[in-house]
Amino acid sequence: MSTAASPSDRAPGPRLGLSFCGLRFASPLVLLSGCVGFGEEYTRVEGFSNRDVGAVVLKGTTLAPRLGNPAHRVYETDMGMLNAIGLQNPGVDAVVRSILPTLDFSETRFIANVSGSTIDEYVEVTRRFDDSPIDAMEINISCPNVKEGGVQFGNFPEMSARVVAACRAATRKPLITKLSPNQTDIQANARACIEAGSDALSVINTVMGMAIDAATRRPVIGNVQGGLSGPAIKPIALLKVHQVYQVAKPHRIPIIGQGGIVTAEDALEFLIAGASAVGVGTALFYDPHACIRLNADIDAYLAAAGLSSVSELTGSLVLPG
């Protein structure tokens, strides 16, 4: 039997609250797309509550239903996880009609993850979510485990900007663009997305990788390649957040920093590097109650440092010289 405190006993303290794109987050923690289904998956775990986090990003959603990639889709690595789900989802109409009405929007903020293979598809999905109670949208232009659309859009600033601009014209809701680490110049891409109308940035998506079964000499992942997440990518993600922050800061564009966050120290490092909020994903697979611990430890750090708000940490990195 779980001994976790009830949601009412452990609501995030006032130091943890922040404003993100005009939305009030109760905590800097954001549950990442693909890790919690459509917002209801972990609510079946005793002691888990969406009230513990600032926002939940729903599973990647396309215009038409998708079956996803062939098995195997997930492979545990020494310090993380490879996944190649392939954007399996029931399609945006089913999400808006059948799933969103089941979510409790009084608990937390819910962010849709907009995915597609063409710009027109991104626009149509955005338009459908615009006419829904969803709080904001994350544009997934950087998914490394589908063979069309995402990777191509996310690796070239001009293509990224075209997607963002098209989605921007289809909604007034906050748009968050998810940036890929698998590109030559992430700062150039961030700048292009900001100029095209992105209100915020998610940094980073997973890093492309693969696994091989030496006995059969075959790829373990059915899609051959997949996205690597977890502690193994944390140093990469931290650097990318720091780099993107240099571009985003003059425009006051907030960042959701993500990639291997397991402990409060991990989360604090991302905030110091320039993130306004931090994403938790792979850690949930082996510790569904991770956010309870993270909230408590971040709050304790803020109290010990004499800080009244988690936002005071954002971009507080002290560089040499």
C-alpha positions, -999 to 999 in steps of 0.1 A, spaced: 0 0 0 14 34 -10 22 58 19 22 89 -3 4 119 11 -30 127 -3 -31 155 -30 -47 180 -6 -18 174 19 10 181 -5 -1 208 -29 30 226 -43 40 255 -21 37 292 -33 74 294 -41 69 268 -69 42 287 -88 50 306 -120 35 323 -150 42 305 -183 29 322 -215 2 339 -193 -8 305 -178 -5 299 -141 15 268 -133 13 255 -97 47 239 -101 76 242 -126 72 204 -133 57 195 -167 48 159 -176 62 153 -211 43 141 -241 43 104 -247 50 96 -211 15 99 -195 -8 90 -223 -36 115 -227 -33 128 -191 -52 100 -175 -27 72 -176 -9 78 -142 -41 88 -124 -47 51 -120 -15 49 -99 -24 52 -62 -11 84 -47 -5 101 -81 -23 134 -88 -21 159 -117 -23 186 -91 14 179 -84 25 194 -117 22 227 -135 11 211 -168 6 178 -186 15 175 -223 -8 150 -240 4 123 -264 13 134 -299 -18 138 -320 -22 137 -357 -51 144 -380 -60 108 -387 -56 78 -364 -21 62 -365 -12 26 -356 25 36 -349 56 16 -356 62 -22 -356 75 -38 -324 98 -36 -306 91 0 -297 109 4 -264 143 -7 -253 160 1 -219 196 13 -221 222 16 -194 212 52 -186 179 57 -203 154 44 -228 151 42 -266 116 45 -279 100 45 -314 63 45 -308 56 62 -341 29 86 -329 2 60 -323 -29 79 -315 -67 78 -323 -66 111 -343 -75 146 -332 -113 143 -336 -114 114 -311 -91 132 -287 -112 164 -287 -145 146 -287 -139 117 -263 -107 123 -243 -106 160 -234 -141 159 -217 -127 133 -193 -99 155 -181 -102 177 -150 -90 211 -161 -92 224 -125 -63 201 -115 -36 214 -139 -29 228 -173 -33 205 -203 -11 211 -234 -19 193 -267 10 179 -287 4 188 -324 20 164 -349 18 159 -386 34 148 -418 26 180 -438 21 216 -430 -16 214 -438 -19 185 -413 -3 206 -386 -27 234 -394 -58 212 -393 -48 196 -360 -40 231 -345 -74 244 -357 -92 215 -340 -75 220 -307 -81 257 -310 -118 250 -308 -114 230 -275 -107 236 -238 -70 228 -242 -48 254 -225 -19 255 -250 -3 235 -278 32 221 -283 42 218 -319 61 185 -324 84 193 -353 113 171 -340 100 135 -335 130 112 -343 110 80 -346 87 86 -375 99 83 -411 82 114 -425 73 149 -413 88 156 -379 125 151 -383 126 169 -416 107 199 -403 126 201 -371 161 200 -385 159 230 -408 151 265 -395 132 276 -426 110 245 -425 105 249 -388 95 285 -392 70 276 -419 52 251 -396 52 275 -367 39 304 -388 11 283 -403 0 270 -368 3 306 -354 -23 317 -380 -47 289 -369 -49 297 -332 -46 324 -306 -37 299 -279 -1 298 -267 22 278 -290 53 260 -277 77 246 -303 96 215 -294 132 217 -307 154 188 -319 189 183 -306 196 165 -339 205 196 -359 235 217 -368 225 250 -351 197 249 -325 201 286 -319 193 294 -355 162 272 -353 151 287 -321 154 322 -335 134 312 -366 106 297 -345 104 328 -323 103 351 -353 75 329 -368 54 334 -337 63 307 -312 54 318 -276 77 293 -259 102 265 -267 106 230 -254 143 220 -253 150 192 -261 133 163 -278 150 129 -277 184 122 -293 185 97 -322 200 64 -314 197 26 -320 204 -7 -304 216 -40 -320 210 -76 -309 245 -91 -314 231 -127 -314 208 -120 -344 227 -91 -358 194 -72 -362 182 -39 -348 163 -42 -315 139 -14 -325 115 -23 -352 119 12 -367 157 7 -366 162 41 -349 145 56 -320 146 85 -295 170 82 -266 158 98 -234 168 96 -197 199 105 -177 222 97 -206 211 128 -226 211 153 -196 245 169 -204 234 174 -240 200 188 -230 216 212 -205 239 227 -231 210 231 -256 189 249 -230 218 272 -222 223 280 -259 187 285 -267 183 308 -236 207 332 -252 184 336 -281 151 334 -261 160 358 -233 158 391 -253 123 382 -265 112 370 -230 104 336 -245 101 309 -218 117 275 -221 106 241 -209 139 223 -202 139 186 -205 162 156 -209 171 132 -181 156 149 -151 155 125 -122 164 145 -91 157 180 -78 194 188 -85 188 179 -122 157 202 -123 176 230 -106 204 228 -131 180 232 -160 164 262 -144 197 278 -137 207 272 -174 177 292 -186 145 271 -183 114 285 -168 98 251 -163 112 216 -165 99 184 -181 97 150 -164 93 119 -186 115 88 -185 118 90 -147 81 84 -143 85 49 -158 103 37 -127 91 62 -101 55 73 -108 56 95 -76 88 113 -87 70 147 -89 61 146 -52 98 142 -43 109 168 -68 85 194 -56 95 190 -20 132 190 -27 130 221 -51 110 239 -25 135 231 2 163 244 -20 145 277 -26 138 281 12 174 274 21 186 299 -6 162 326 6 144 327 -27 107 335 -28 100 322 -63 113 294 -85 114 320 -113 144 337 -96 165 307 -106 158 310 -144 190 320 -162 210 325 -130 240 307 -143 273 324 -132 297 321 -161 335 322 -156 352 356 -160 
